[in-house]
Amino acid sequence: FATAGIVFVSINYRLGSEGFSVLEGAPRNLGLRDAAAALEWVHREISAFGGDPARITAMGESAGGAIVAGLLARDSSRELISRAIIESGPLQAQTARKAGRVTAQLAKRLGVRADRESFAALTPEQLLEARRAQAAGSSPLGGAPGFQFAIDPDSLPRSPHEVLAEIDTPLLIGSNTDEYRLWFPPEALAGISEFKMQAARILSRIPRRAVAEYRSAFPGAITGEIFGQLVTDMMLRAPLSRVAAARPDATHVYEFAWPSPVRDLRAAHALELGFVFDRLDDAEAQRMAGPDAPRGLAAEMNAAWVAFVTTGDPGWPAYGSGRRTRLFDADSTTVAQRRTAAMDLLPG
């Protein structure tokens, strides 16, 4: 991005217990507040680095995408953002009670109260070890609760998915075809039974017809793969599609579909990062994509992101009534969004 003339700023924010605990006597969403403070710093200081404070694009992937959505949901932060990019980011905040489940369980495990004083007395190592034990064997799709935004009058009055549907900030947003395969190796997918999937369907209020549509959309997929697609579409793809449908002319949507041959990851969560940054030679990118990933696709995606940052047009039409979506693959095309019959049946 710097090579393309963009002044690129990468920020840190508090993670896990230190960033997103729901504690009596403590402010909420500290990690999001950190990002908001960083954004304010960029707006105030970026001209000294050759940047334009009136042309700030906020960009993030996964939890970083959620942070971008959270910034857009805050009035004071949104006014500093000219464009935004969200890659595979959850868009929903929860009530303090639901977002606080992870904190309550950690407090119980640690034998302390879920309040500011008790957690401040713990070392980072204690918090990390308790979280490792709590999350052992879990994934973002099930098991131990994860850290999430809490609705809070001071830091996040409304859920990002509601606010994003109402604002006109230009947005580039999308997800990967096989997000779930980062968290579920093939042997774990093979172990997901029909009974488990039906139990999850009932718990999540997924109609039977939706399961049938997913089986039709993925012919030959085993039960575990259908389960993974259902849950990740509920978590990522369906919410972003609803946002895009509510603001079709201000949103560009993509789907990253290139299948990695490494460990049968296919188009797993986070795989697109090596392509977006055009860094396929990096060891981290090759751990997921292998040594022979298509370099032309990386150049294409990086150029599209650069074009959106600089002009607001990544090179394909906005979502619109035709639900136009850029399908990134070895041979990329712009298509009507795929698998909508299945996805549109998922509960909001």
Phi and psi in degrees as GROMACS dihedral restraints (atoms count N, CA, C in turn):
[ dihedral_restraints ]
;  ai    aj    ak    al  type     phi  dphi    fc
    3     4     5     6     1   -64.3    20    10
    4     5     6     7     1   -36.5    20    10
    6     7     8     9     1   -60.3    20    10
    7     8     9    10     1   -31.7    20    10
    9    10    11    12     1   -82.7    20    10
   10    11    12    13     1     3.2    20    10
   12    13    14    15     1    92.5    20    10
   13    14    15    16     1     9.1    20    10
   15    16    17    18     1   -89.5    20    10
   16    17    18    19     1   134.5    20    10
   18    19    20    21     1   -81.8    20    10
   19    20    21    22     1   106.9    20    10
   21    22    23    24     1  -100.0    20    10
   22    23    24    25     1   126.4    20    10
   24    25    26    27     1  -120.0    20    10
   25    26    27    28     1   122.8    20    10
   27    28    29    30     1  -107.2    20    10
   28    29    30    31     1   130.0    20    10
   30    31    32    33     1  -115.0    20    10
   31    32    33    34     1   159.2    20    10
   33    34    35    36     1  -110.5    20    10
   34    35    36    37     1   157.2    20    10
   36    37    38    39     1  -151.3    20    10
   37    38    39    40     1   157.4    20    10
   39    40    41    42     1   -66.1    20    10
   40    41    42    43     1   138.4    20    10
   42    43    44    45     1  -110.6    20    10
   43    44    45    46     1   166.2    20    10
   45    46    47    48     1    52.2    20    10
   46    47    48    49     1  -133.6    20    10
   48    49    50    51     1   -59.8    20    10
   49    50    51    52     1   -38.4    20    10
   51    52    53    54     1   -74.7    20    10
   52    53    54    55     1   -22.8    20    10
   54    55    56    57     1  -102.5    20    10
   55    56    57    58     1   -26.1    20    10
   57    58    59    60     1  -141.4    20    10
   58    59    60    61     1    22.8    20    10
   60    61    62    63     1   -69.1    20    10
   61    62    63    64     1   150.2    20    10
   63    64    65    66     1  -108.9    20    10
   64    65    66    67     1   100.4    20    10
   66    67    68    69     1  -122.1    20    10
   67    68    69    70     1   140.7    20    10
   69    70    71    72     1   -63.1    20    10
   70    71    72    73     1   128.4    20    10
   72    73    74    75     1    84.9    20    10
   73    74    75    76     1     5.8    20    10
   75    76    77    78     1  -124.1    20    10
   76    77    78    79     1   146.4    20    10
   78    79    80    81     1   -65.5    20    10
   79    80    81    82     1   153.2    20    10
   81    82    83    84     1  -100.1    20    10
   82    83    84    85     1   161.5    20    10
   84    85    86    87     1    56.4    20    10
   85    86    87    88     1    45.1    20    10
   87    88    89    90     1   -60.7    20    10
   88    89    90    91     1   -36.1    20    10
   90    91    92    93     1   -62.8    20    10
   91    92    93    94     1   -40.6    20    10
   93    94    95    96     1   -67.2    20    10
   94    95    96    97     1   -38.9    20    10
   96    97    98    99     1   -62.4    20    10
   97    98    99   100     1   -37.4    20    10
   99   100   101   102     1   -59.1    20    10
  100   101   102   103     1   -47.0    20    10
  102   103   104   105     1   -63.6    20    10
  103   104   105   106     1   -38.7    20    10
  105   106   107   108     1   -63.5    20    10
  106   107   108   109     1   -40.2    20    10
  108   109   110   111     1   -65.5    20    10
  109   110   111   112     1   -38.8    20    10
  111   112   113   114     1   -64.3    20    10
  112   113   114   115     1   -42.3    20    10
  114   115   116   117     1   -60.8    20    10
  115   116   117   118     1   -42.1    20    10
  117   118   119   120     1   -62.7    20    10
  118   119   120   121     1   -39.4    20    10
  120   121   122   123     1   -62.7    20    10
  121   122   123   124     1   -44.8    20    10
  123   124   125   126     1   -60.3    20    10
  124   125   126   127     1   -45.9    20    10
  126   127   128   129     1   -60.6    20    10
  127   128   129   130     1   -37.4    20    10
  129   130   131   132     1   -77.7    20    10
  130   131   132   133     1   -35.3    20    10
  132   133   134   135     1  -113.1    20    10
  133   134   135   136     1   -11.5    20    10
  135   136   137   138     1   -66.4    20    10
  136   137   138   139     1   -24.1    20    10
  138   139   140   141     1   -62.2    20    10
  139   140   141   142     1   -27.2    20    10
  141   142   143   144     1   -68.6    20    10
  142   143   144   145     1   -17.5    20    10
  144   145   146   147     1  -105.4    20    10
  145   146   147   148     1     8.4    20    10
  147   148   149   150     1    91.1    20    10
  148   149   150   151     1     7.8    20    10
  150   151   152   153     1   -93.3    20    10
  151   152   153   154     1   169.3    20    10
  153   154   155   156     1  -114.1    20    10
  154   155   156   157     1   112.7    20    10
  156   157   158   159     1   -64.1    20    10
  157   158   159   160     1   -15.3    20    10
  159   160   161   162     1   -89.3    20    10
  160   161   162   163     1    -0.1    20    10
  162   163   164   165     1  -132.4    20    10
  163   164   165   166     1    57.0    20    10
  165   166   167   168     1   -94.6    20    10
  166   167   168   169     1   124.5    20    10
  168   169   170   171     1  -105.6    20    10
  169   170   171   172     1   123.4    20    10
  171   172   173   174     1   -92.1    20    10
  172   173   174   175     1   134.3    20    10
  174   175   176   177     1  -141.2    20    10
  175   176   177   178     1   135.7    20    10
  177   178   179   180     1  -161.0    20    10
  178   179   180   181     1   158.6    20    10
  180   181   182   183     1  -124.3    20    10
  181   182   183   184     1   141.6    20    10
  183   184   185   186     1    57.8    20    10
  184   185   186   187     1  -120.3    20    10
  186   187   188   189     1   -59.4    20    10
  187   188   189   190     1   -33.3    20    10
  189   190   191   192     1   -65.1    20    10
  190   191   192   193     1   -35.0    20    10
  192   193   194   195     1   -65.5    20    10
  193   194   195   196     1   -38.4    20    10
  195   196   197   198     1   -62.9    20    10
  196   197   198   199     1   -38.9    20    10
  198   199   200   201     1   -61.7    20    10
  199   200   201   202     1   -43.3    20    10
  201   202   203   204     1   -60.8    20    10
  202   203   204   205     1   -44.7    20    10
  204   205   206   207     1   -61.2    20    10
  205   206   207   208     1   -39.7    20    10
  207   208   209   210     1   -64.7    20    10
  208   209   210   211     1   -39.2    20    10
  210   211   212   213     1   -64.3    20    10
  211   212   213   214     1   -41.2    20    10
  213   214   215   216     1   -66.0    20    10
  214   215   216   217     1   -25.0    20    10
  216   217   218   219     1   -80.8    20    10
  217   218   219   220     1   -12.9    20    10
  219   220   221   222     1   -96.0    20    10
  220   221   222   223     1   124.5    20    10
  222   223   224   225     1   -56.3    20    10
  223   224   225   226     1   -44.7    20    10
  225   226   227   228     1   -69.2    20    10
  226   227   228   229     1   -29.8    20    10
  228   229   230   231     1   -83.2    20    10
  229   230   231   232     1   -40.3    20    10
  231   232   233   234     1   -59.9    20    10
  232   233   234   235     1   -35.2    20    10
  234   235   236   237     1   -67.4    20    10
  235   236   237   238     1   -12.8    20    10
  237   238   239   240     1   -95.3    20    10
  238   239   240   241     1    -5.7    20    10
  240   241   242   243     1  -107.3    20    10
  241   242   243   244     1   126.6    20    10
  243   244   245   246     1   -93.0    20    10
  244   245   246   247     1   -33.4    20    10
  246   247   248   249     1  -146.6    20    10
  247   248   249   250     1   163.8    20    10
  249   250   251   252     1  -145.7    20    10
  250   251   252   253     1   147.3    20    10
  252   253   254   255     1  -126.7    20    10
  253   254   255   256     1   125.7    20    10
  255   256   257   258     1  -124.7    20    10
  256   257   258   259     1   115.2    20    10
  258   259   260   261     1  -107.1    20    10
  259   260   261   262     1   114.4    20    10
  261   262   263   264     1    50.1    20    10
  262   263   264   265     1    45.8    20    10
  264   265   266   267     1  -107.3    20    10
  265   266   267   268     1   131.9    20    10
  267   268   269   270     1   -62.0    20    10
  268   269   270   271     1   140.7    20    10
  270   271   272   273     1  -110.8    20    10
  271   272   273   274     1    -3.2    20    10
  273   274   275   276     1  -106.9    20    10
  274   275   276   277     1   136.2    20    10
  276   277   278   279     1   -97.5    20    10
  277   278   279   280     1   160.7    20    10
  279   280   281   282     1  -117.2    20    10
  280   281   282   283     1   166.9    20    10
  282   283   284   285     1   -62.3    20    10
  283   284   285   286     1   158.1    20    10
  285   286   287   288     1   -59.4    20    10
  286   287   288   289     1   -35.6    20    10
  288   289   290   291     1   -63.1    20    10
  289   290   291   292     1   -47.4    20    10
  291   292   293   294     1   -71.1    20    10
  292   293   294   295     1   -44.0    20    10
  294   295   296   297     1   -64.5    20    10
  295   296   297   298     1   -23.8    20    10
  297   298   299   300     1   -87.0    20    10
  298   299   300   301     1     0.3    20    10
  300   301   302   303     1   -60.1    20    10
  301   302   303   304     1   -41.5    20    10
  303   304   305   306     1   -64.1    20    10
  304   305   306   307     1   -39.0    20    10
  306   307   308   309     1   -67.8    20    10
  307   308   309   310     1   -43.2    20    10
  309   310   311   312     1   -61.2    20    10
  310   311   312   313     1   -41.7    20    10
  312   313   314   315     1   -67.3    20    10
  313   314   315   316     1   -39.5    20    10
  315   316   317   318     1   -63.8    20    10
  316   317   318   319     1   -42.3    20    10
  318   319   320   321     1   -59.8    20    10
  319   320   321   322     1   -42.6    20    10
  321   322   323   324     1   -63.9    20    10
  322   323   324   325     1   -42.6    20    10
  324   325   326   327     1   -63.4    20    10
  325   326   327   328     1   -37.3    20    10
  327   328   329   330     1   -85.4    20    10
  328   329   330   331     1   -10.1    20    10
  330   331   332   333     1    72.5    20    10
  331   332   333   334     1    34.8    20    10
  333   334   335   336     1  -131.1    20    10
  334   335   336   337     1   169.3    20    10
  336   337   338   339     1   -79.1    20    10
  337   338   339   340     1   151.7    20    10
  339   340   341   342     1   -84.7    20    10
  340   341   342   343     1    65.9    20    10
  342   343   344   345     1  -135.6    20    10
  343   344   345   346     1   168.6    20    10
  345   346   347   348     1   -60.2    20    10
  346   347   348   349     1   -46.7    20    10
  348   349   350   351     1   -61.5    20    10
  349   350   351   352     1   -44.0    20    10
  351   352   353   354     1   -67.0    20    10
  352   353   354   355     1   -43.3    20    10
  354   355   356   357     1   -73.5    20    10
  355   356   357   358     1   -32.5    20    10
  357   358   359   360     1   -65.6    20    10
  358   359   360   361     1   -24.1    20    10
  360   361   362   363     1   -80.6    20    10
  361   362   363   364     1    -9.8    20    10
  363   364   365   366     1   -89.4    20    10
  364   365   366   367     1   150.5    20    10
  366   367   368   369     1   -83.6    20    10
  367   368   369   370     1   156.8    20    10
  369   370   371   372     1   -55.7    20    10
  370   371   372   373     1   -35.5    20    10
  372   373   374   375     1   -64.7    20    10
  373   374   375   376     1   -39.5    20    10
  375   376   377   378     1   -64.3    20    10
  376   377   378   379     1   -42.2    20    10
  378   379   380   381     1   -64.9    20    10
  379   380   381   382     1   -43.0    20    10
  381   382   383   384     1   -65.0    20    10
  382   383   384   385     1   -43.6    20    10
  384   385   386   387     1   -65.2    20    10
  385   386   387   388     1   -40.4    20    10
  387   388   389   390     1   -64.4    20    10
  388   389   390   391     1   -40.1    20    10
  390   391   392   393     1   -67.4    20    10
  391   392   393   394     1   -40.0    20    10
  393   394   395   396     1   -59.3    20    10
  394   395   396   397     1   -45.2    20    10
  396   397   398   399     1   -65.4    20    10
  397   398   399   400     1   -40.3    20    10
  399   400   401   402     1   -64.1    20    10
  400   401   402   403     1   -40.0    20    10
  402   403   404   405     1   -92.6    20    10
  403   404   405   406     1    -0.6    20    10
  405   406   407   408     1   -55.8    20    10
  406   407   408   409     1   127.2    20    10
  408   409   410   411     1    80.0    20    10
  409   410   411   412     1     1.6    20    10
  411   412   413   414     1   -96.3    20    10
  412   413   414   415     1   174.0    20    10
  414   415   416   417     1  -146.7    20    10
  415   416   417   418     1   169.4    20    10
  417   418   419   420     1   -60.0    20    10
  418   419   420   421     1   -13.7    20    10
  420   421   422   423     1   -95.6    20    10
  421   422   423   424     1    -4.5    20    10
  423   424   425   426     1   176.9    20    10
  424   425   426   427     1   165.1    20    10
  426   427   428   429     1    97.0    20    10
  427   428   429   430     1  -137.8    20    10
  429   430   431   432     1   -62.2    20    10
  430   431   432   433     1   143.3    20    10
  432   433   434   435     1   -64.6    20    10
  433   434   435   436     1   151.5    20    10
  435   436   437   438     1  -105.8    20    10
  436   437   438   439     1   169.1    20    10
  438   439   440   441     1   -76.2    20    10
  439   440   441   442     1   135.0    20    10
  441   442   443   444     1  -140.6    20    10
  442   443   444   445     1   164.3    20    10
  444   445   446   447     1   -63.9    20    10
  445   446   447   448     1   144.8    20    10
  447   448   449   450     1  -110.9    20    10
  448   449   450   451     1   132.9    20    10
  450   451   452   453     1   -59.8    20    10
  451   452   453   454     1   130.2    20    10
  453   454   455   456     1  -153.7    20    10
  454   455   456   457     1   128.3    20    10
  456   457   458   459     1   -61.1    20    10
  457   458   459   460     1   -28.2    20    10
  459   460   461   462     1   -85.1    20    10
  460   461   462   463     1   -42.5    20    10
  462   463   464   465     1  -109.0    20    10
  463   464   465   466     1   -24.8    20    10
  465   466   467   468     1  -159.6    20    10
  466   467   468   469     1    81.8    20    10
  468   469   470   471     1   -66.4    20    10
  469   470   471   472     1   -28.1    20    10
  471   472   473   474     1  -133.9    20    10
  472   473   474   475     1   155.5    20    10
  474   475   476   477     1   -67.2    20    10
  475   476   477   478     1   138.4    20    10
  477   478   479   480     1   -55.1    20    10
  478   479   480   481     1   -36.7    20    10
  480   481   482   483     1   -63.0    20    10
  481   482   483   484     1   -29.4    20    10
  483   484   485   486     1   -73.8    20    10
  484   485   486   487     1   -43.4    20    10
  486   487   488   489     1   -70.9    20    10
  487   488   489   490     1   -41.5    20    10
  489   490   491   492     1   -58.0    20    10
  490   491   492   493     1   -33.1    20    10
  492   493   494   495     1   -70.5    20    10
  493   494   495   496     1   -14.0    20    10
  495   496   497   498     1  -108.1    20    10
  496   497   498   499     1   -21.5    20    10
  498   499   500   501     1   -92.8    20    10
  499   500   501   502     1   165.3    20    10
  501   502   503   504     1  -113.6    20    10
  502   503   504   505     1    15.2    20    10
  504   505   506   507     1   -59.2    20    10
  505   506   507   508     1   124.0    20    10
  507   508   509   510     1   -55.2    20    10
  508   509   510   511     1   134.9    20    10
  510   511   512   513     1  -135.4    20    10
  511   512   513   514     1   131.2    20    10
  513   514   515   516     1  -108.7    20    10
  514   515   516   517     1   121.5    20    10
  516   517   518   519     1  -145.7    20    10
  517   518   519   520     1   146.9    20    10
  519   520   521   522     1  -175.8    20    10
  520   521   522   523     1  -175.0    20    10
  522   523   524   525     1  -149.9    20    10
  523   524   525   526     1   176.0    20    10
  525   526   527   528     1  -103.1    20    10
  526   527   528   529     1   149.7    20    10
  528   529   530   531     1   -59.9    20    10
  529   530   531   532     1   -40.6    20    10
  531   532   533   534     1  -121.1    20    10
  532   533   534   535     1    50.6    20    10
  534   535   536   537     1   -46.9    20    10
  535   536   537   538     1   -46.5    20    10
  537   538   539   540     1   -61.5    20    10
  538   539   540   541     1   -19.7    20    10
  540   541   542   543     1   -74.2    20    10
  541   542   543   544     1   -10.0    20    10
  543   544   545   546     1   -70.4    20    10
  544   545   546   547     1   -32.9    20    10
  546   547   548   549     1   -96.8    20    10
  547   548   549   550     1   -21.1    20    10
  549   550   551   552     1  -120.2    20    10
  550   551   552   553     1   107.4    20    10
  552   553   554   555     1   -67.7    20    10
  553   554   555   556     1   162.6    20    10
  555   556   557   558     1   -53.4    20    10
  556   557   558   559     1   -38.1    20    10
  558   559   560   561     1   -67.4    20    10
  559   560   561   562     1   -33.4    20    10
  561   562   563   564     1   -69.6    20    10
  562   563   564   565     1   -39.9    20    10
  564   565   566   567     1   -62.2    20    10
  565   566   567   568     1   -39.6    20    10
  567   568   569   570     1   -65.2    20    10
  568   569   570   571     1   -23.7    20    10
  570   571   572   573     1   -87.3    20    10
  571   572   573   574     1    -2.3    20    10
  573   574   575   576     1   -83.9    20    10
  574   575   576   577     1   116.1    20    10
  576   577   578   579     1   -86.0    20    10
  577   578   579   580     1   165.3    20    10
  579   580   581   582     1   -61.0    20    10
  580   581   582   583     1   -36.8    20    10
  582   583   584   585     1   -62.0    20    10
  583   584   585   586     1   -44.0    20    10
  585   586   587   588     1   -64.0    20    10
  586   587   588   589     1   -41.4    20    10
  588   589   590   591     1   -66.2    20    10
  589   590   591   592     1   -40.6    20    10
  591   592   593   594     1   -66.9    20    10
  592   593   594   595     1   -36.2    20    10
  594   595   596   597     1   -64.3    20    10
  595   596   597   598     1   -42.7    20    10
  597   598   599   600     1   -65.4    20    10
  598   599   600   601     1   -37.2    20    10
  600   601   602   603     1   -61.3    20    10
  601   602   603   604     1   -45.0    20    10
  603   604   605   606     1   -67.3    20    10
  604   605   606   607     1   -44.0    20    10
  606   607   608   609     1   -61.9    20    10
  607   608   609   610     1   -36.6    20    10
  609   610   611   612     1   -93.6    20    10
  610   611   612   613     1     3.3    20    10
  612   613   614   615     1    59.6    20    10
  613   614   615   616     1    38.7    20    10
  615   616   617   618     1   -86.3    20    10
  616   617   618   619     1   125.3    20    10
  618   619   620   621     1   -64.0    20    10
  619   620   621   622     1   149.4    20    10
  621   622   623   624     1   -56.8    20    10
  622   623   624   625     1   -37.6    20    10
  624   625   626   627     1   -61.1    20    10
  625   626   627   628     1   -33.4    20    10
  627   628   629   630     1   -63.8    20    10
  628   629   630   631     1   -42.5    20    10
  630   631   632   633     1   -61.4    20    10
  631   632   633   634     1   -42.1    20    10
  633   634   635   636     1   -62.8    20    10
  634   635   636   637     1   -39.7    20    10
  636   637   638   639     1   -65.5    20    10
  637   638   639   640     1   -37.8    20    10
  639   640   641   642     1   -68.0    20    10
  640   641   642   643     1   -37.8    20    10
  642   643   644   645     1   -63.7    20    10
  643   644   645   646     1   -36.7    20    10
  645   646   647   648     1   -70.4    20    10
  646   647   648   649     1   -37.2    20    10
  648   649   650   651     1   -72.0    20    10
  649   650   651   652     1   -26.2    20    10
  651   652   653   654     1  -124.1    20    10
  652   653   654   655     1    70.1    20    10
  654   655   656   657     1   -61.3    20    10
  655   656   657   658     1   136.1    20    10
  657   658   659   660     1    86.7    20    10
  658   659   660   661     1    -6.4    20    10
  660   661   662   663     1   -72.1    20    10
  661   662   663   664     1   142.1    20    10
  663   664   665   666     1   -78.0    20    10
  664   665   666   667     1   169.2    20    10
  666   667   668   669     1   -57.2    20    10
  667   668   669   670     1   -41.5    20    10
  669   670   671   672     1   -62.5    20    10
  670   671   672   673     1   -36.9    20    10
  672   673   674   675     1   -69.0    20    10
  673   674   675   676     1   -39.1    20    10
  675   676   677   678     1   -63.0    20    10
  676   677   678   679     1   -43.0    20    10
  678   679   680   681     1   -59.8    20    10
  679   680   681   682     1   -47.3    20    10
  681   682   683   684     1   -61.1    20    10
  682   683   684   685     1   -43.4    20    10
  684   685   686   687     1   -64.2    20    10
  685   686   687   688     1   -44.1    20    10
  687   688   689   690     1   -57.4    20    10
  688   689   690   691     1   -50.4    20    10
  690   691   692   693     1   -70.4    20    10
  691   692   693   694     1   -41.8    20    10
  693   694   695   696     1   -72.1    20    10
  694   695   696   697     1   -31.0    20    10
  696   697   698   699     1   -66.7    20    10
  697   698   699   700     1   -37.6    20    10
  699   700   701   702     1   -64.1    20    10
  700   701   702   703     1   -36.9    20    10
  702   703   704   705     1   -80.7    20    10
  703   704   705   706     1   -35.9    20    10
  705   706   707   708     1  -123.7    20    10
  706   707   708   709     1   -58.2    20    10
  708   709   710   711     1   -72.7    20    10
  709   710   711   712     1   -43.0    20    10
  711   712   713   714     1   -65.1    20    10
  712   713   714   715     1   -45.7    20    10
  714   715   716   717     1   -60.5    20    10
  715   716   717   718     1   -41.8    20    10
  717   718   719   720     1   -66.7    20    10
  718   719   720   721     1   -33.4    20    10
  720   721   722   723     1   -70.3    20    10
  721   722   723   724     1   -36.7    20    10
  723   724   725   726     1   -65.8    20    10
  724   725   726   727     1   -40.2    20    10
  726   727   728   729     1   -62.1    20    10
  727   728   729   730     1   -46.5    20    10
  729   730   731   732     1   -62.5    20    10
  730   731   732   733     1   -37.9    20    10
  732   733   734   735     1   -67.5    20    10
  733   734   735   736     1   -31.1    20    10
  735   736   737   738     1   -76.1    20    10
  736   737   738   739     1   -21.2    20    10
  738   739   740   741     1  -140.3    20    10
  739   740   741   742     1    61.5    20    10
  741   742   743   744     1   -64.8    20    10
  742   743   744   745     1   -29.4    20    10
  744   745   746   747     1   -90.1    20    10
  745   746   747   748     1    -6.8    20    10
  747   748   749   750     1  -110.4    20    10
  748   749   750   751     1    13.5    20    10
  750   751   752   753     1  -133.6    20    10
  751   752   753   754     1   131.3    20    10
  753   754   755   756     1  -110.2    20    10
  754   755   756   757     1   127.9    20    10
  756   757   758   759     1  -114.1    20    10
  757   758   759   760     1   142.5    20    10
  759   760   761   762     1  -132.4    20    10
  760   761   762   763     1   161.1    20    10
  762   763   764   765     1  -132.7    20    10
  763   764   765   766     1   124.2    20    10
  765   766   767   768     1   -90.5    20    10
  766   767   768   769     1   118.3    20    10
  768   769   770   771     1  -121.4    20    10
  769   770   771   772     1    -3.6    20    10
  771   772   773   774     1   -64.0    20    10
  772   773   774   775     1   126.1    20    10
  774   775   776   777     1   -89.3    20    10
  775   776   777   778     1   116.7    20    10
  777   778   779   780     1   -69.8    20    10
  778   779   780   781     1   140.0    20    10
  780   781   782   783     1   -82.9    20    10
  781   782   783   784     1    -7.3    20    10
  783   784   785   786     1   -75.3    20    10
  784   785   786   787     1   122.5    20    10
  786   787   788   789     1    48.6    20    10
  787   788   789   790     1    29.6    20    10
  789   790   791   792     1    55.3    20    10
  790   791   792   793     1    37.1    20    10
  792   793   794   795     1   -68.9    20    10
  793   794   795   796     1   -28.6    20    10
  795   796   797   798     1    53.3    20    10
  796   797   798   799     1  -141.6    20    10
  798   799   800   801     1   -91.5    20    10
  799   800   801   802     1    70.7    20    10
  801   802   803   804     1   -79.7    20    10
  802   803   804   805     1   167.1    20    10
  804   805   806   807     1   -54.4    20    10
  805   806   807   808     1   132.8    20    10
  807   808   809   810     1    80.0    20    10
  808   809   810   811     1    -8.1    20    10
  810   811   812   813     1   -60.7    20    10
  811   812   813   814     1   -32.3    20    10
  813   814   815   816     1   -69.8    20    10
  814   815   816   817     1   -15.2    20    10
  816   817   818   819     1   -61.3    20    10
  817   818   819   820     1   -42.3    20    10
  819   820   821   822     1   -61.8    20    10
  820   821   822   823     1   -28.8    20    10
  822   823   824   825     1   -80.3    20    10
  823   824   825   826     1   -44.4    20    10
  825   826   827   828     1   -59.2    20    10
  826   827   828   829     1   -39.8    20    10
  828   829   830   831     1   -89.6    20    10
  829   830   831   832     1    -0.4    20    10
  831   832   833   834     1    52.1    20    10
  832   833   834   835     1    51.0    20    10
  834   835   836   837     1  -129.8    20    10
  835   836   837   838     1    49.5    20    10
  837   838   839   840     1   -68.4    20    10
  838   839   840   841     1   -12.4    20    10
  840   841   842   843     1   -82.3    20    10
  841   842   843   844     1   -15.4    20    10
  843   844   845   846     1   -65.5    20    10
  844   845   846   847     1   143.8    20    10
  846   847   848   849     1   -59.9    20    10
  847   848   849   850     1   -39.2    20    10
  849   850   851   852     1   -64.5    20    10
  850   851   852   853     1   -40.0    20    10
  852   853   854   855     1   -65.8    20    10
  853   854   855   856     1   -40.3    20    10
  855   856   857   858     1   -72.0    20    10
  856   857   858   859     1   -23.9    20    10
  858   859   860   861     1   -61.0    20    10
  859   860   861   862     1   -30.3    20    10
  861   862   863   864     1  -102.1    20    10
  862   863   864   865     1   -35.5    20    10
  864   865   866   867     1  -101.5    20    10
  865   866   867   868     1   -15.1    20    10
  867   868   869   870     1    80.1    20    10
  868   869   870   871     1   176.5    20    10
  870   871   872   873     1   -82.5    20    10
  871   872   873   874     1   -11.3    20    10
  873   874   875   876     1  -116.0    20    10
  874   875   876   877     1    25.3    20    10
  876   877   878   879     1   -63.3    20    10
  877   878   879   880     1   149.3    20    10
  879   880   881   882     1   -68.9    20    10
  880   881   882   883     1   112.2    20    10
  882   883   884   885     1   -68.9    20    10
  883   884   885   886     1   -28.1    20    10
  885   886   887   888     1   -63.7    20    10
  886   887   888   889     1   -35.1    20    10
  888   889   890   891     1   -67.8    20    10
  889   890   891   892     1   -39.0    20    10
  891   892   893   894     1   -63.9    20    10
  892   893   894   895     1   -45.1    20    10
  894   895   896   897     1   -62.0    20    10
  895   896   897   898     1   -39.7    20    10
  897   898   899   900     1   -64.3    20    10
  898   899   900   901     1   -46.9    20    10
  900   901   902   903     1   -67.4    20    10
  901   902   903   904     1   -44.2    20    10
  903   904   905   906     1   -59.9    20    10
  904   905   906   907     1   -41.7    20    10
  906   907   908   909     1   -64.1    20    10
  907   908   909   910     1   -36.9    20    10
  909   910   911   912     1   -67.1    20    10
  910   911   912   913     1   -42.4    20    10
  912   913   914   915     1   -65.8    20    10
  913   914   915   916     1   -42.5    20    10
  915   916   917   918     1   -61.4    20    10
  916   917   918   919     1   -42.5    20    10
  918   919   920   921     1   -63.4    20    10
  919   920   921   922     1   -39.3    20    10
  921   922   923   924     1   -66.5    20    10
  922   923   924   925     1   -42.9    20    10
  924   925   926   927     1   -61.6    20    10
  925   926   927   928     1   -40.9    20    10
  927   928   929   930     1   -88.4    20    10
  928   929   930   931     1   -30.9    20    10
  930   931   932   933     1  -125.3    20    10
  931   932   933   934     1   -17.5    20    10
  933   934   935   936     1    87.4    20    10
  934   935   936   937     1     0.3    20    10
  936   937   938   939     1  -123.9    20    10
  937   938   939   940     1   108.6    20    10
  939   940   941   942     1   -79.0    20    10
  940   941   942   943     1    -6.5    20    10
  942   943   944   945     1   113.7    20    10
  943   944   945   946     1     3.4    20    10
  945   946   947   948     1  -139.4    20    10
  946   947   948   949     1   160.6    20    10
  948   949   950   951     1   -64.7    20    10
  949   950   951   952     1   157.2    20    10
  951   952   953   954     1   -62.7    20    10
  952   953   954   955     1   162.9    20    10
  954   955   956   957     1   -51.6    20    10
  955   956   957   958     1   -53.4    20    10
  957   958   959   960     1    59.9    20    10
  958   959   960   961     1  -176.5    20    10
  960   961   962   963     1   -67.6    20    10
  961   962   963   964     1   -21.5    20    10
  963   964   965   966     1   -84.9    20    10
  964   965   966   967     1     2.7    20    10
  966   967   968   969     1    53.8    20    10
  967   968   969   970     1    43.9    20    10
  969   970   971   972     1   -66.6    20    10
  970   971   972   973     1   134.8    20    10
  972   973   974   975     1  -139.1    20    10
  973   974   975   976     1   135.8    20    10
  975   976   977   978     1   -84.9    20    10
  976   977   978   979     1   120.7    20    10
  978   979   980   981     1   -98.9    20    10
  979   980   981   982     1   105.1    20    10
  981   982   983   984     1   -85.8    20    10
  982   983   984   985     1   120.1    20    10
  984   985   986   987     1  -153.5    20    10
  985   986   987   988     1  -174.5    20    10
  987   988   989   990     1   -54.9    20    10
  988   989   990   991     1   -36.4    20    10
  990   991   992   993     1  -122.2    20    10
  991   992   993   994     1    99.5    20    10
  993   994   995   996     1   -78.4    20    10
  994   995   996   997     1   148.5    20    10
  996   997   998   999     1  -143.8    20    10
  997   998   999  1000     1   160.3    20    10
  999  1000  1001  1002     1  -103.1    20    10
 1000  1001  1002  1003     1   123.9    20    10
 1002  1003  1004  1005     1  -134.6    20    10
 1003  1004  1005  1006     1   165.7    20    10
 1005  1006  1007  1008     1   -66.9    20    10
 1006  1007  1008  1009     1   138.3    20    10
 1008  1009  1010  1011     1   -48.8    20    10
 1009  1010  1011  1012     1   135.2    20    10
 1011  1012  1013  1014     1   -84.8    20    10
 1012  1013  1014  1015     1   156.0    20    10
 1014  1015  1016  1017     1    56.6    20    10
 1015  1016  1017  1018     1    35.1    20    10
 1017  1018  1019  1020     1   -72.9    20    10
 1018  1019  1020  1021     1   -32.1    20    10
 1020  1021  1022  1023     1   -60.1    20    10
 1021  1022  1023  1024     1   -38.9    20    10
 1023  1024  1025  1026     1   -73.7    20    10
 1024  1025  1026  1027     1   -50.1    20    10
 1026  1027  1028  1029     1   -62.9    20    10
 1027  1028  1029  1030     1   -38.7    20    10
 1029  1030  1031  1032     1   -67.6    20    10
 1030  1031  1032  1033     1   -12.2    20    10
 1032  1033  1034  1035     1   -87.5    20    10
 1033  1034  1035  1036     1    -8.3    20    10
 1035  1036  1037  1038     1   -74.2    20    10
 1036  1037  1038  1039     1   143.1    20    10
 1038  1039  1040  1041     1   -67.8    20    10
 1039  1040  1041  1042     1   148.4    20    10
